Amino acid sequence: MVALAANLVIAVAKAIGGVIAGSPALLSEAAHSVADSLNEVFLLAALRRSRRPADRQHPFGYGKERFFWSLLAAVGIFVMGGCFSFYQGVEALRSGAEEELTGYVVGLVVLGVALLAEGGSLLRALHQVRQQGGGLSDPALRTVVAEDGTAVLGVTLAMIGMALHMITGQVVWEASASLAIGLLLVFVAFKLGSDAREQLIGEAADPESTNRIRALLDAQPEIDSVEALFTMKTGLNSALVAASVDLMPGMDSERVEEVAVRIKRSISNTVPEAHRIFLDVTDRHAREAARSPAATGERGGA
């Protein structure tokens, strides 16, 4: 909410200042702030929609909504911010940009105010990161931190480009600043989009949680071996766990059920984000026999 309020005010100020000053760098920053404002709306939608409980159509819940809307935010940064900044830089190099002293002053004042606002929003986001334990597992918070950090750097580049343009009279400085802002936004969009993609297609739980689950399974006296262990994030604080285990011989069905319930409860207590746990009890010897030449019909088998 803090980032959205800051970006809306700054976008209007940058757009007005950019038109008055005729500054390509300032207009690039205006596009950047518009993209950030739209992205905050996406992220607010992600926060609301991801909290919906599981239902018949989505039995594993709606946790991945955060990843989807974070991907849209990355696309917004790329299209509205990066591409427009590149356009402004190339257009300034091609046709030049004439600015009066008043335009320079207006532009620098607007950028100075924007730097303070973006810096305040970044500090607020970093404070929230520390409150959550210093991690950036939340894609919404990660996107806000990336946007605010990029905004602070982008405003700094725009101020440097405008100042050098004012001192030297060469528009190439301001155009270069606009191109640098575009390159920065494209890089950030690619990084955020890559993270969202990994989570959308089924990213595994973090290695520490996976290792704790495997160690717990290996420590169970009733389990002879852990044949396979699969995990997948289904939301910010939820994961699916599926394990194929081979039990010790001689256990009846009632005992197997008791062991399975106890193991699932132990996993839930050890890894709280494991909301869905599935145990597949296998018979290794039977499985090996099923793959033997006699069973498959190879080498004269029936």
N, C-alpha and C positions, 0 to 999 in steps of 0.2 A: 504493500500500500504506500509506503514511504517512497519507494522507487517510482511508482506510477505517478504520484503527485508531483515529484520533482521533474520527471520527464515531460509531463504535459506542460508545465509552466515553462520549462527550458525550451521545448520544441517551438512554442509560440514566439518566445523572445528571439530565438535564433533565426526563425523564418523571417520575422519582421526586420531584424538587424541585417540579415543577409540580403534582403531586397533593397533596403535603404543603402547599404554599403556596396552592393554589387559584388560581394565576396564569394568566390567559389568554395573556399574552405569553410566559411560560415554556413553556406547553404548545404554543404556536405554534412556538417554537424547537425543541421536542422533535420535532414533526412534520417540521420543516425538516431536522434531523439524521438522522431515519429515512430521509427521501427521499434525502439525500446518501449515506447508507450503501448503500442499494439501488443508487444510481447508480454508486458505485465498483465494485460487483459487475458491473454492466453494462459498465463501461469495461474491467475486467480481462478479461471475456469478449471484448470487442472486440480487445484487444491480442493475445490468444492466437489467435483465429479469423482475424484479418486476415493473420497470418504464414503461413497455409497456402499451399503452392505451387499454381500453376494446374493444372487438370485438364481432362478432356474436357467436363465439364458447365459449368465456369467457365474458359474459355480465357484470360480476361484476369486471372485471379487473384481473390483474396478481399479486396483492399485496401479495398473499399467497406464491409466489415463495420464498420469504425471509424465510418463516417458513420451507418450504421443504428443501432448501439447508442448513439451520441451522441444520436440523435433520441429513442430510448426514454428516455434519461436526462433530456432536456428535458421529455418528457411526465410523467416521475416528479416532477420539480421542480414542475410546474404543478399536478398533481392532488394529490399527497401533501403538498406544502409550501404552495403558494399558496392552494389552495381551503380547506384546513383552517385556515390562519391567518385567512382572511376569516371563516370560520365562528366561530372563537373570538372574534374582535373583535366581530362582530354579536351573538353570544350574551352577551358581557360587557355590551354597551350595553343589551341588552334586559332582562336579569335581574340585572345587577350582580354584583359579586364581593367577598366579604368575606375579608379576609386579616388574620391576627394578626401581631404583631411578629416572632414566630419564623418565620412564613412568609416575610416580607420578607427576613429575614436569610439563611434557607436559599436562597431564590431568587437573591439577589444574589451569594452565595458561589458557587453553581453557575454562574451566568453569568460570574463573574470567572474561574473555572477554565476554562470553555469559551472565553472570549476568549483566554486564553493558549494553549490547545491549537489553536484555529482559526488564531490568528496564527502559531504555529509551523509549521502545515501550509501556510499561505499562503507563508511565507518559503521553505519547502522547494520548493514548486512554482515560485516565481519564480526560485529558484536553478537549477532544472532548465531553465527557459525560457532563462536566460542561457547555460547549457551548450550549448543547441541553437541558439545564435546570436541569441537575442532574439526569435525569431518564435513565433507561435502557430498554425502550420499544422496541428499535430497536434490533431485534435478531442478526443481523450481528455485531453491536457494542458490544452487550452483550457477544457474543461468543469471540470476540477479547479480551475484558477485562478479561474474564474467562481464556482464553488461556495464556495471558501474566502473569496474577497473578499466575496461576498454574506453568508456566515456571520458574518464579522467585523462587517460593517455591521449585520446583523440582531441580533446579540447586543448591540451598542451601543445600538440602538433599544430593545430589550427592557429593558436596564438603566435607560435614561433613563425609559421609561414606568413601570417598577416604582418607581423612586425618586420620581418625581412623584406617583404614587398614594399612596406612603407619606407624603409630605410634606403633600399637600392632602386626602387622603382621598377623592379623586374618581376613580372607576374609569375615567372617560373617557380619562385619560392612558394607562393600560395597554391599554385597548381600541384606542385610536388607534395605539399602537405595534404591536399585533397586526395591524391593518389595513395599516399601512405595510409591515410585513414581508411580508404577503401580496402587496401591490402590487409590491414589489421582486422577489419570487420569480416572479411572473407575467411581469414584464418580462424577467428573465434567461432564463426558460424560452422565451419567445417569440424572443429573440435567438438562443439556442443552436439552437432548432428551425429557425429560418429559415436559419442557416448550414448545418445538416445537410441541409435540404431542397435547397438549391442544389447541394450536392455529390452528393446521391443522384440527382438528375434529370439530371446530366451537366454539371458546371461546367467551364468551359474552364481550361486551364493558366494560370498567372499571366502577366500581360501582358509581363513582362520576358523570360520563356522564349519566349513566342510571337514576340516581336519579334526575338529572336536567331535563331530558326528561319527566319523570313521573310528576314532579312538574309542568312543563309547561302545560302538558295535563290536569292535575287536575285543573289548574287555568283558563282554557278556559270556558267562561260562556255557550257556546253551548254544552259542553260535560257533560252529566249526570253522567257517570262513565267510568273508564278505565277498561275494562274487562280483557285485557292481554297486556303485553308489552314484546317484544323479541328484543334482539340486538345480533349482531355477528360481530366480527372483520373480515374484508375482506382484510386487508392489514395493513401496519404500521400506516398510518394516515387515514384510511377509515373504515367505519362500516355500516352495514345494520340495519335499524330500522323498525320493523313491530309492529303496535299497533292495537288492536281491541277496538273500543270505541263505547259507547252507547250515541247517541245524544238526546238532549231534544226533546220532541214530538212537532209536529206542524210545522216542517221545510220542505219546498218544496225542490225538487231536485236541483234547481238552487242555493238555499241558502246553501244546503249541499256541493255543489261543491266549492262555494266561501270559506266556512269555512275550507274545507280540504286543499285548496291551501294555505290559510293564516297560518294554523297550520304547514304545511310542511315547509313553509318559516321560520317560527319562530323557528322550531327545527333546521334547517340548520344554522341559525344565532346564536343560543345558543350553539350548539354542531357542530363545523365545520367539524369534522371527519364523521358526518352522511351524507354520499354521496348518499345512496339509502334509501328512506323513503316510507313506504307503510302504508296506513290507511285503516282498514277494519271497515266500519260503520255497526254496528249490531243493531238489535232491540231486547232488552233483553226480553221484554214481549212475542214477537213472538217466541223467542228461548225457553223460558220456556214452552210455550204452546206446542211446537213441542216435548218436552220431557215428556209431561203429559201422564197419563195412557190412556186417550181417543185417543191420537194421536198414541201411540205406540201399542195399541191393548191389553194392559194389563188390568186385572180386568174387562173384558167384554167390553172394549172400541172398537170402530170401527177402 
